[in-house]
Structures are given as structure tokens and as C-alpha cells.
């Protein structure tokens, strides 16, 4: 089977469309930014930078704290993908963890993890699910439709025997009015 085979191309096309539909229904990019933000915050306090024969150890006394912050950001990023209803909590938590990472984890992973967590948290808080296209009800065959003119009464009711007091002009339904 070669790369030119239509079956392989069709399989990839179907997978890509399914992924696009899955990605469109959740705060995907916010979760990705938050997930990526966890790596520099968790990794850089444990990294050793080699400059020639000179080894610069980045280890801090708060290495465990930065590891916990990085892991929590990773968990928040993945949970945004699979549980979109926690978007506000996860976004605010990512922003707070990014702010806490400034003093704890080498200026938030040299500002890379800090900025990614702020952007991802803001995107998660701002994300709103799209509205499903509303299905219009089918028109029914009604013989009474349009036969009789509607009578406009003084109290806003559409029919003379309508005692509900519903008025299409002011939206009051008369249930809570004392009058």
C-alpha cells in the first residue's frame, strides 16, 4: 500500500474531521497552553545548564513546589479537554498557579511558563460553548390560522375570554400583579 492509495487518504481525512469536531466543542487551545506551561515550570528548577566546562545548576530549595505547580498545570490542561464544564475553575486556577510560580519556580520558568499559564487561563475563562443550531418546528396545516382577526383589548389580552392578563407589549403575565 503506497501513500498514494485513496483508502489511506480517506482514513486520514475522516480522522482529521473527527478531531476538528472534537476540538471545536471544548477549550482545546486553552488546555494546550496550560499543559505546555507546566513543563518549563516543573523542569527548569531541576535543569543543569552547560556552558563549556561550566555547569550552572538551576536547582532551588523550592524544587518540590515547582514540580507540584507544573504537575497541577498539566492536570488542569488535560482536564479542560475532557471536562469542559470546569473551564472557569481551571482557568482561574491556572492563572493563580502561574502567579505563584513567579517566586517559587525561577520566575515562573523564566517567564515562559508564567506567560503561557496566564494566556491559557484567560482563554479558558473566556471560552463559551457554541450554540447548537436550533431546529425550526415544522409548519402545521391549521385551518384556523389567519381566519379570524385578532381582537386587541385594553388589558393586552389577545382574546376576549383570556383572563391571564398576558400582554405581548410589556411581557407581564398577570400572575404577580395586584391589580
C-alpha positions in Angstrom: 0.0 0.0 0.0 1.5 3.3 -1.0 1.0 6.8 0.2 -1.0 7.5 -3.0 -3.7 5.0 -2.0 -7.1 6.6 -1.7 -8.1 4.4 1.2 -5.3 5.7 3.4 -6.0 9.3 2.4 -9.7 8.8 3.2 -8.9 7.4 6.6 -6.7 10.4 7.5 -9.4 12.8 6.2 -12.1 11.1 8.4 -9.8 11.2 11.5 -8.9 14.9 10.9 -12.6 15.8 10.6 -13.5 13.9 13.8 -10.6 15.6 15.6 -11.8 19.0 14.3 -15.3 18.4 15.6 -14.0 17.2 19.0 -11.6 20.1 19.3 -14.3 22.6 18.4 -16.6 21.6 21.2 -14.1 22.3 24.1 -11.5 24.9 25.1 -8.8 23.0 23.3 -6.2 25.8 22.8 -6.6 26.9 26.4 -5.9 23.4 27.6 -2.9 23.1 25.3 -1.4 26.4 26.6 -1.9 25.4 30.2 -0.5 21.9 29.6 2.6 23.4 27.9 3.0 25.9 30.7 3.6 23.2 33.2 6.7 21.9 31.5 9.1 24.8 32.0 7.8 25.5 35.5 8.4 21.9 36.5 11.6 21.2 34.6 13.8 24.3 34.9 14.4 24.2 38.6 15.9 20.7 38.1 17.9 21.6 34.9 21.6 21.9 34.7 22.8 24.4 32.1 26.2 23.5 30.4 28.3 26.5 29.3 31.6 25.0 28.0 33.0 23.2 31.0 31.0 25.3 33.4 27.8 23.7 34.9 25.2 26.0 36.1 22.8 24.3 38.4 19.3 25.8 38.5 18.1 23.8 41.5 16.3 25.8 44.1 15.1 25.0 47.5 11.5 25.2 46.2 12.0 22.5 43.6 9.2 20.4 45.1 6.8 23.3 44.9 7.6 24.0 41.3 7.2 20.3 40.5 3.7 20.4 42.1 2.8 23.6 40.2 3.9 22.1 36.9 2.0 18.8 37.5 -1.1 20.7 38.6 -1.0 22.8 35.4 -0.6 19.7 33.3 -3.6 18.1 35.0 -5.7 21.3 34.6 -4.8 21.4 30.9 -5.8 17.8 30.2 -9.0 18.1 32.3 -10.0 21.1 30.2 -10.0 18.9 27.2 -12.2 16.2 28.7 -14.4 18.1 31.2 -15.3 21.4 29.6 -17.7 22.4 32.3 -14.8 23.2 34.7 -13.4 25.8 32.4 -13.9 28.7 34.8 -12.3 26.9 37.7 -9.4 25.6 35.7 -8.8 29.0 34.1 -8.7 30.8 37.4 -6.6 28.0 39.0 -4.1 28.2 36.1 -3.8 32.0 36.5 -3.2 31.7 40.2 -0.7 28.9 39.8 1.1 30.9 37.2 1.3 33.8 39.6 2.5 31.6 42.4 5.2 30.2 40.1 6.9 33.6 39.9 8.6 33.4 43.3 8.6 29.6 43.6 10.0 28.4 40.3 12.7 30.6 38.8 10.4 33.5 37.8 7.8 31.1 36.5 10.1 29.0 34.3 11.9 32.2 33.1 8.5 33.8 32.3 7.7 31.2 29.7 5.5 29.0 31.8 4.2 32.1 33.6 3.0 33.8 30.4 1.6 30.5 28.9 -0.4 29.8 32.1 -1.8 33.4 32.1 -2.8 33.2 28.4 -4.2 29.7 28.7 -6.1 30.6 31.9 -7.6 33.7 30.3 -8.6 31.7 27.3 -10.3 29.1 29.5 -12.2 31.7 31.4 -13.3 33.5 28.3 -14.3 30.4 26.3 -18.0 29.8 25.8 -19.6 26.8 24.2 -21.1 27.4 20.8 -24.9 27.3 20.4 -26.3 24.3 18.7 -28.3 25.2 15.5 -31.9 25.4 16.6 -34.2 23.1 14.7 -37.2 25.0 13.5 -40.6 23.4 14.2 -42.4 22.2 11.1 -45.3 24.3 9.9 -48.6 22.6 10.6 -51.7 22.7 8.5 -54.0 24.7 10.6 -57.4 25.7 9.2 -57.9 28.3 11.9 -54.7 30.1 11.1 -55.5 33.6 9.8 -59.2 33.2 9.5 -60.3 35.5 12.3 -58.7 38.8 13.1 -57.2 39.1 16.5 -59.0 41.4 18.8 -56.8 43.9 20.8 -58.2 44.6 24.2 -57.3 47.3 26.6 -55.6 45.0 29.1 -53.4 43.5 26.4 -55.1 40.1 26.2 -55.4 38.6 22.8 -58.9 37.1 23.2 -62.0 38.4 24.9 -62.1 35.4 27.3 -58.4 35.5 28.1 -58.2 36.2 31.8 -54.4 35.6 32.2 -53.6 39.3 31.6 -50.7 38.4 29.3 -49.6 41.4 27.3 -47.2 41.0 24.4 -46.3 44.6 24.7 -45.0 44.7 28.2 -44.4 40.9 28.8 -46.4 40.8 32.1 -48.3 37.7 32.6 -50.5 39.0 35.4 -49.6 36.3 37.9 -47.8 38.6 40.3 -49.6 41.8 39.7 -52.1 43.0 42.3 -54.4 44.9 40.1 
